[in-house]
Amino acid sequence: MAAVKPTNWMMKGQVVISCNCDYGCPCNVNGRPTSGKCEGGWTWHVEQGSYGDLRLDGLNIGLYANWPAAIHEGNGIATYLIGERADEPQRSALRGLMEGNGGGPWAIFRKTFSELHGPRYVRYDVDAETHLPRVRAEGALAVETEYILNPVRKETIHPCVVLPEGLVVKEAALVGTKEFTVTDDHVNYDHSGRYGAFGFFQYFGP
């Protein structure tokens, strides 16, 4: 019996990142999480995407987790979100990817979870066209970013990070979170006023 050929897929767009670390997040440079553990995740706004012949343009997905230590040390509990605008074929494709079955960053993150819950289908409101992205997933997630201020001069600063080997993003603007809350039966926290970032992503698989 011939093996089933994996489905080719691609996605590109903007990813919004938020967690419980201080501004800049030491995990970006292989440091330890600020508080010793990681609570945070990502929202991907897919500007263009495909899974085989199936288009994924304009859809949103999210993954938020609670790891007891650094991400790579595992034992995380996570939940994932899919925008309710996706139809059933799109939902099926996104479920497979988010559960780590098609490569991409999700296949690596899946190895760090002892529990992965979802999908939870939510109504997304994503403003990715402004200088400060904002994400709402009704009843599940709120992320509003804000510029970081110089503590002495009280002026806005615009730091960024370049990560040539980055798993999720290769270059990102560093900001703070005016609001960051996750509300779920399995992952629940409020880390408003902590680390935020956003940048362009482009993934291919499998």
Buried (B, 14 or more C-beta within 10 A) or exposed (E): EEEEEEBEBBBBBBBBBBBBBEBBBBBBEEEEBBEEBBBBBBBBBBBEBBBEEBBBEBBBBBBBBBBBBBBEEEEBBBBBBBBBEBEEEBBEBBBBBBBBBBBBBBBBBBEBBEEBBBBBBBEBEBEBEEEBBBBBBEEBBBBBBBBBEEEEEEEEEEEEBEBEEBEBBBBBBBBBBBBBBBEBEBBEBBBBEBBBBBBEBEBEBE
